[in-house]
Every structure is written in C-alpha cells, then in structure tokens.
C-alpha cells in the first residue's frame, strides 16, 4: 500500500466540535462564516475562527476557512478586509470559488494558501492546472465525477486534489427564496434557521427518496437523497494518491459526525499498516445504523454516469 497517507478533513458546526474532530482523528478542519461560505454546518464569526485556529495550531493541525459563496458587487467590496483578518488570525488556507476572492487574497494576504472549489465545474485537469499556474495549492473536485475521472485528474494535475468521501451533497442551488415563498403560499412563517425546517422534496415515482431543502441568505439549497459513503473503496482512493478526503457534517449530530470521522481515521490507519487489509464490514454497518430512517448510504456518481 502507498505509504503516503491522505489528509482526513471534516467541517465543524462550532468551536467545541473543532476540538472534538481533531480528537476523533481529523487531520484538518474546515469552517466558514455564512456571509462568505455556502452550506456549512455552523456559522463562524471572526472570534470563533480565532479560537478555532488556536485549537488547531495547539495540536499542530491546520484550519481552513471556506469562502465559496457567489459574490455580488455589494459583498465583493469587503473581501480584502475579511481576508486580511483571516490572515492575521493565522488561518492556514482559504477555500474559494469566485475569482474575486482569489484577486482579493493576492492583494490582502499574498502568502495565504488558496484552495479552489467551484462545487460542480472542477471536472478536468486542464482547468485544475490553470489554477495551479496562478499559485493555487489544491483543487476540490466536483462530486459528479466518476472515480476513474477523479484518478485521471489526479494523475495529470500539478497540485493537490480533494474529494468528498462521506455525507450529503448539494444537487441544486438557487438565489431565489423558494422555501419562504412556499411557506407564504401555505400561510406559514419560515423558521429562523432554514436548517431546522425539516423540509424535503420527493419524487412521485420514487416516494422513498427524500431531498432535504433549506434556505439561507444565499438562497435555496436542495441536497442529495443519499449520503456518499466511500469507506469500502478507500484502498483504491489511497493507492491513487488523492491528497485530501472530506467528510461532510451538514445535518449530522455532533456524536454521529465525530464517530464517522473516527471510523475513517481507523480505516485509513489500517490501510497504512498492511496492503492486504480490508475495511471492516462492521464499520459500514455502524455508519448505516447512524443514518436517519429512510436515508441510505451510496457512492454518489463515483461508479455511475452523470447525465446532465
């Protein structure tokens, strides 16, 4: 087995969870402020980011901040000031999608590491290498790629690559307030936090498939009906030298999120020891037992064709 161990990355809902994720075995943690980041399990203001950085660096681990939102003129003007404060706080890298963030970072914090993440358009190594030439250190690959395509991108890329190995994914995003409009039509008021509304969409032909839907300041988000689980396919992923493996914590309790990270930590350590080791079936069963009723584990598009 390849002795180069990939980074195990997870996102956090609060500062306490940051510390617990490191205890569970995460190599790095991702956080974000809802003003600048899309679909994070928690909303980190600058004070929380500073606390999280101290916790991470106290353990010799990195902390990343997501700035992957879509920025309009009124928001883009404040990017440099925010990035400068992140740099002063000691943040190890910024995850961005909009080139406005890239340009602002180069002005405000030239030494800041940048990781490119556009959610769906990071689908080929030519584009990855375009950003590599700009000085970006990592590309977060689209969830719609097959595993074979992921490996091809990795083999031809000049920078680190990251993929998601566990959790839900976003399948639709609109700037429109679809949840609020629906609730107004029903004569109801929207909850203060759209994450707690427990709304979902269903397909008429597949009643068991439920797609969580929520709304925040960035609009409406519809999430996948299944959670990705690539635990049993880790041997091939590690052999392919993928640099970072992401575990998504959205809509997960802290207990379940921590246990999921711990299982992936154990599996990666096991694979590091001996190449003939296989992932324990009991771990996969435990992950399935932690799933909400009716929500299955799957492999996303890693082994099936994406039809646009």
N, C-alpha and C positions, 0 to 999 in steps of 0.2 A: 504494500500500500504506500502511496505517496506520503512522505513524512511531513509535507508542508500542510499544516493544519489551517483550515479556513477560519475566518472570523465568524463568531456567532453573535449576531446583532439583534436587539429587540427594542421596541419603543415602550415608553413609560407614561403612565397617567399622572403621576405626582412624584415629588422628590423621594418620598419613602419607598416607592416602588423602584426608583432608580437604584437605590442601595440594595434592595432585595434581589433585583435582577442580576446584579453582579455576584451576590451570594449564590444565586442559583446556577451561575456558570456563564453568564453573558460576557463576551469579550469587549463589547461596546454597547452604548445605549443611545437611542435617538429620541429627541424631544422636540417640541415646537410650540410656538405661540399661534393661536388661531388666526391672528391678524395676517400672518405671513405663511402659514402652513395649512395644507389640506389633509383632512382625515387623520387626525392624531387622537389617541385615546384620552389625552389630557391637555389642558391649556397652561403652558408655562410662561409666566411673565419673566422679566429680566432677573428679578430677585431669585426666583426659583431656578432659573438657568445657572446663576452664580453658585447657588447651593449645590446643584447637581454636578457642576464642574469640580467643585471642591471634593465631593464624594468620589467622583470618578478618578480624579488625579491622585487622591489619597490611596487608591487601590492600584495606581499605575495603569489605569484604563482610560480610553478616550470617550468623550461625549460629543455627539454630533447634534446640530440644530437644523431642522427642516425649514426651508423657505421655498417650497414648491408650489405656492399659490400662483394664480394668474393675476397679474398686477395691471390695474388701470392707472391713468395718469395721477389721480389723487393719492394713490398708495405708493407709486414708484418713487415719488419725490422724497419719501422718508427712508428709503432703503439704506443709503450710506450711513445715516446716523445710527440706525439699528445695528448694522453690521459692525460699525466701529465699536459699539458697546459689547457686542458678542466677542469681538477680538480682545477687548480689554478684560473680559471675563475669563478668557483662556479657552474658549471653545475650540475643539480640535478640527472641525470641518463643518462646512455649510452644505446642505443638500439643496440644489436649486434646479429649476426647470426653465424659467424665463431668463433670456439673455440679459435683461435689465438687472437681475441680481448679480450675474457674472461681472458686468461692467461696474456696478456699484462696489462690489467687493474688491475689484482691482484698484479702485480709487481709495476706498476707505481702509482696506486691510490687505495690502499686496501679498503678504505672506500666508494668508489664510488658505487652507486646503479646500478645494471645491469638488463636490461630487454631483454629477449630472443625473437628473431624474425627471423625465417628462412623462412618466407613467405608461404611455402607450406607444410613443414614437421612437423609442430606443430599440430599434429592431434590426440594425445591421452594423457591421464593424466599420464600414466606411464613415458613418456618422460618429461612431464612438471615437475613431481616430481623428476626426475633425476636431473634436473637443480635446483630445489628447494633445494636439498641436497647440491648443490655446492654453495648456497648462493644467487642465482638469485632471484630478488624480484617480477618479473612479466613475464608472458608468453603471447606473441601476437599470437592468434590462427589463423590457416590457414583460408583463405577466402573460401576454398572449403568445409568446414564443414557445416552440416545442423544445424539449431537452436537447435534441440534435442541433437545433438552431442556436441554442444557448452555447453549446460546446463549440460550434463553428465561430461564433462571435468571440469567445474567449481565446481560441487558437489564433485569431487574426488581429486581436486588439493589443494596443500598446500601453494600456492602463488597466487597473483593477476592474473586475466585474462583480456585480452583486445581483443575486436573485432572491426571490421570496420562496421559502420552503414550508411555511405554515401560516394558516389563518385566512381570513376572508379577503377578497379583493374588490375594488370598485369596477363596476361594469358600465356605469353611466353617471355623468355629471352635467348639470345644467345650472346656469346662473339664475334661472327662474325660481321663484318661491312656490314650488309645486305643492309642498306639504301645507303651507299656510293657506294657499288658495283652495286646496281640497277641504281643509277644516272649516274655512269660512263658508264654503258651499254647504257643508254639513251642519252649519250653525254652531260649531265648536271653536274653542280658543286653542291656539298652539301652546304646547308646553314650553317652559322657559328654556329647556335644553332639548333640542330635537333628538339627541341620542337616546333620551328616555321615553320617546313616544311609542316605541314598540310597534311601529307601523311596518308593513311589508306588502309587496306585490306578489300576486300569484298568477300562474299561467292556467288558462281554462282547461288545457289538455293535460297538465301535469300539476294536479292540485297539491301534491306533497312538496313541490318546490316553492319555497318562500324566499323572496328577495328583500332583505331589510332596506328600509328607506328612511333617510333623515335629512334635516335641513339645518344649515348654519349660515353665517354671514357670507359664505362663498356660494350659496345656492343649495341645490338639492343633489343628494348623492344616493345612488342605488347600488347595493352591494351584492356580491355573488350569493347564490343559493347554497353553495357548499364551501367548506373550508379546504384550502390546499393542505395536504399532508404528504411530504416527500421523505418521511423518515426511512422507509424501507428502501428508498432509492439513493440514500446518502453515499453508498460505496462508489457509484458511478460519478456522482457530483464531486466527491473529494478527489477521485482519480483525475477528473477533468481540470482540476486546479482552479475551480471557481473560488474567488477570493473572499467573498462575504456572503453569509446565509442569513436571511432576515426572517424573524418570527414576528408576525403581526399580532398586536394585543388589543385591537379595537373590539368592543363588545365582549371582552373576556373579563371575568373576575380576576382580581389580583392573584388569588390562590391558583386558579387554573392556568393563568399566564405564566406564573413562576414555575409551576410543575411542568408545563410544556417546554420551557427553556431548559429546565433541569434534565428532562428526558433527551433532548437534542444534545446537550452537553455530554451526557453519559454515552450516547451513541457515537458522537464524534471522537471521544476519548478511546472508546473501544476499538473503533476503526483504525485509530492511530497505533494501537498496540500490535495488532495482527491483521494481515490482509485477508485471512480466511474467516474472520469473524463476520457474523451477520447480525442485523438488528433484531433484537428480541421481539417476538410476536406479542409478548405481554405488554410491552410499551405501546404498541399500536392499539391494542385493546383498551389500554388505560386512556389513551388520547380520545378514542371513540366514546368511552364512557363519560368523558368530561363535556362532550358536545350537548347542546340543548336538544330536547326531543324533536325529532324530525330533521335535524340538520346534520347531514352526512359529511364525512371526510372524503376527499377525492384528490386528483392530481392535476386539476385545472386543465391547461392546454399543453402540458408537458408531453403528453402521449396521444393527443388528438389534434386534428387540423382546426385552425381558427378560420371561420368563414365570415368575411366582412360584409 
